[in-house]
């Protein structure tokens, strides 16, 4: 931990030295909520979000905040270690072509609905009881196994353990977005009707956990978390198939999967509380996690240390240091391309508009890792060989 701020109603514990002023304002808003539990934890990759910063962790025994989970519910990482120790550039190009053929990226969906058997199962409730999930279910069948856009990616990497790895970052696509927005609007209306004293401009509308509205949000949120996992799992199966179509034999170790946008009831400091992780990865003792870098920088397989001060959490990635439009205006296309070309990385930086996902738009991943060595132990460093961006 780098510093503790005690000027607000609850302490703020930070795992970074420098935090942008607008991001810190959001952190202070969280620390002044009347129902916050213990303190707010801010991970080293923290940057501005809607209501709650990305890279933030907070808990409450009474309330759940849709914006403290975010619009890409269940967004997360998965990685697979292969038996390969090397792969040629020519084979990498062939594998990328095959992946692009079977995994839609950006706004693209599958032309046909995927197998409903791959969708999450409703446990303890009927899908008809979930207003947004039931409405979006058929559309979600065409989004299952699709990457999406923004900072979502597929990478083929070489680990310092000597092996080739497959990694991807994706979430719950449009169904998660619709669920998040619906319940956030519902929370805003309920808070206004009940005379909440929390300013609406804080974008931290809340729902009582024990209420029907709170339980309905949590049920739909959990479905989206499971959908995001099913989405990553299907994509990874097709990425493995793409590799096998080009190189054989290849064997794959079990999938590592971890989400970083969700709320879940956990026990901390002898109390059951709803822990909100928004752009933060759970890091219980011995738990294996993934902290990706940016395009052109290393990613890390880590093992959690269960640090109670972070609510057993760690960073979810490098974290942005520039907004998307700012990166497109300020970064030099040739310089960013050269950074990747010099490393021999097959990358996705082609035009100025791609600079929002260039390495220069992100924080230094090595500093992010160094700032949280009390939260995780690094197991494997993975360097990118080839990248597909959404």
C-alpha positions, -999 to 999 in steps of 0.1 A, spaced: 0 0 0 13 34 -10 -8 58 11 -39 62 33 -61 93 32 -82 100 63 -98 133 54 -132 118 44 -158 99 64 -141 66 57 -104 60 49 -91 57 14 -63 32 9 -43 36 -23 -18 13 -41 -5 41 -63 15 73 -57 -2 95 -83 -40 97 -90 -57 121 -114 -78 148 -97 -111 138 -113 -105 101 -104 -97 111 -68 -130 131 -66 -148 99 -75 -129 80 -48 -138 107 -22 -175 104 -32 -173 67 -24 -156 73 9 -184 97 19 -213 73 12 -232 67 44 -233 29 39 -196 23 30 -179 -5 49 -145 0 65 -127 19 37 -123 23 -1 -94 4 -18 -79 19 -49 -57 -3 -71 -26 8 -89 -43 9 -124 -71 32 -112 -86 57 -137 -118 76 -142 -150 57 -147 -188 63 -144 -195 70 -107 -168 47 -94 -132 47 -108 -121 17 -127 -96 0 -104 -118 6 -73 -129 -18 -46 -157 -9 -21 -180 -29 1 -213 -24 18 -235 -46 40 -267 -29 30 -265 -16 -6 -255 -26 -41 -245 1 -66 -249 -7 -103 -223 19 -114 -198 3 -90 -199 -28 -112 -201 -10 -145 -217 -16 -178 -196 -45 -189 -207 -68 -162 -185 -99 -158 -158 -85 -180 -126 -105 -174 -97 -125 -185 -89 -160 -195 -56 -177 -204 -44 -211 -215 -9 -225 -214 0 -246 -244 26 -273 -249 43 -253 -277 76 -237 -269 79 -217 -302 58 -207 -332 69 -192 -365 57 -158 -378 42 -175 -408 22 -198 -385 11 -169 -363 -3 -151 -393 -22 -183 -403 -36 -187 -368 -47 -150 -367 -65 -155 -400 -83 -185 -387 -93 -168 -354 -107 -138 -373 -128 -163 -394 -144 -179 -364 -144 -151 -337 -163 -119 -346 -147 -87 -332 -159 -51 -327 -196 -47 -333 -199 -79 -353 -220 -108 -341 -225 -143 -354 -249 -146 -383 -266 -175 -366 -276 -181 -330 -251 -202 -311 -262 -234 -292 -285 -224 -263 -268 -253 -243 -238 -230 -240 -257 -203 -222 -257 -200 -184 -284 -220 -166 -309 -202 -144 -304 -214 -109 -329 -205 -82 -351 -184 -106 -368 -185 -140 -355 -165 -169 -389 -150 -172 -383 -134 -138 -354 -114 -152 -368 -86 -173 -337 -76 -193 -321 -110 -196 -353 -125 -209 -357 -97 -234 -321 -98 -246 -317 -136 -245 -322 -143 -282 -298 -115 -292 -273 -128 -268 -272 -161 -286 -256 -143 -316 -231 -125 -293 -219 -156 -276 -183 -163 -287 -177 -127 -298 -149 -104 -287 -164 -69 -287 -145 -37 -290 -127 -11 -268 -98 -27 -248 -109 -63 -255 -82 -84 -271 -69 -118 -281 -32 -124 -278 -7 -152 -285 21 -148 -260 55 -163 -250 60 -169 -213 92 -167 -194 83 -203 -184 93 -212 -220 58 -219 -233 33 -203 -257 2 -190 -241 -33 -179 -254 -50 -150 -236 -82 -130 -242 -101 -102 -225 -138 -98 -231 -171 -93 -213 -209 -97 -214 -214 -77 -246 -248 -60 -251 -267 -80 -226 -245 -67 -198 -247 -32 -210 -285 -33 -211 -288 -49 -176 -264 -23 -161 -282 7 -176 -317 -5 -168 -310 -11 -131 -289 21 -128 -319 41 -141 -342 22 -117 -319 31 -88 -318 67 -98 -356 69 -99 -360 50 -66 -334 72 -48 -351 104 -61 -385 92 -50 -372 83 -15 -353 116 -11 -318 103 -11 -292 129 1 -265 114 -21 -260 139 -50 -272 125 -84 -241 140 -100 -220 115 -81 -235 87 -104 -237 64 -74 -274 55 -73 -279 24 -51 -304 -4 -44 -309 -20 -10 -296 -55 -12 -325 -70 7 -351 -52 -15 -369 -68 -45 -351 -43 -68 -317 -51 -53 -323 -89 -56 -335 -86 -92 -303 -66 -101 -281 -91 -84 -298 -120 -103 -295 -103 -136 -259 -93 -128 -249 -128 -119 -264 -141 -152 -243 -116 -171 -212 -127 -151 -218 -163 -162 -226 -152 -197 -193 -134 -199 -175 -165 -188 -194 -186 -213 -185 -161 -240 -147 -163 -231 -148 -200 -229 -163 -205 -263 -139 -180 -279 -110 -198 -262 -122 -231 -276 -122 -216 -311 -88 -200 -306 -74 -234 -296 -91 -249 -327 -75 -222 -349 -41 -231 -335 -46 -268 -340 -57 -261 -376 -22 -247 -382 2 -265 -358 -1 -301 -344 2 -316 -320 -7 -291 -293 -19 -298 -258 -36 -273 -236 -36 -269 -198 -69 -261 -180 -84 -226 -186 -76 -199 -161 -106 -175 -159 -112 -145 -137 -137 -116 -139 -130 -81 -128 -165 -63 -130 -190 -76 -105 -204 -75 -69 -204 -105 -46 -212 -112 -10 -180 -121 9 -168 -121 44 -143 -94 54 -133 -81 88 -157 -106 104 -187 -93 85 -206 -104 54 -205 -75 29 -212 -69 -8 -178 -64 -24 -179 -43 -56 -149 -48 -79 -149 -25 -109 -118 -31 -129 -103 -51 -100 -94 -88 -97 -100 -110 -67 -68 -122 -52 -76 -145 -23 -47 -166 -8 -34 -189 -36 -60 -177 -61 -46 -176 -97 -53 -144 -115 -44 -126 -147 -31 -90 -150 -27 -80 -186 -5 -52 -199 -13 -30 -229 -8 -39 -266 30 -44 -268 38 -48 -231 39 -79 -209 10 -95 -191 12 -115 -159 -1 -147 -143 -2 -140 -106 -11 -157 -73 -31 -138 -47 -19 -131 -12 -53 -124 3 -45 -90 16 -74 -79 38 -67 -42 32 -76 -45 -5 -106 -68 3 -84 -95 -12 -82 -77 -46 -55 -66 -71 -53 -46 -103 -71 -58 -135 -45 -45 -160 -22 -16 -168 -49 11 -165 -54 40 -189 -33 72 -186 -50 89 -216 -86 90 -227 -94 75 -261 -97 108 -279 -67 123 -261 -46 93 -272 -57 97 -308 -48 134 -307 -15 132 -289 2 99 -297 24 96 -327 13 68 -350 47 60 -365 63 59 -331 37 36 -316 40 13 -346 78 12 -344 75 3 -307 56 -28 -317 75 -36 -349 108 -34 -331 96 -62 -308 84 -83 -338 48 -82 -326 20 -87 -351 -2 -59 -340 -34 -39 -347 -21 -3 -348 -29 7 -384 -45 41 -383 -47 71 -361 -80 60 -347 -63 28 -334 -40 49 -311 -66 47 -283 -54 12 -277 -17 18 -283 8 11 -255 14 48 -250 -22 53 -239 -16 30 -208 3 32 -176 36 14 -172 26 -22 -164 59 -29 -145 51 0 -121 16 -13 -117 29 -47 -107 56 -33 -84 29 -12 -66 10 -43 -56 36 -69 -46 18 -70 -12 -13 -82 -30 0 -108 -55 30 -129 -64 41 -130 -100 42 -165 -114 47 -160 -152 55 -130 -174 40 -132 -208 52 -112 -238 29 -106 -268 37 -122 -302 5 -114 -320 -26 -93 -311 -61 -91 -323 -80 -60 -310 -118 -54 -310 
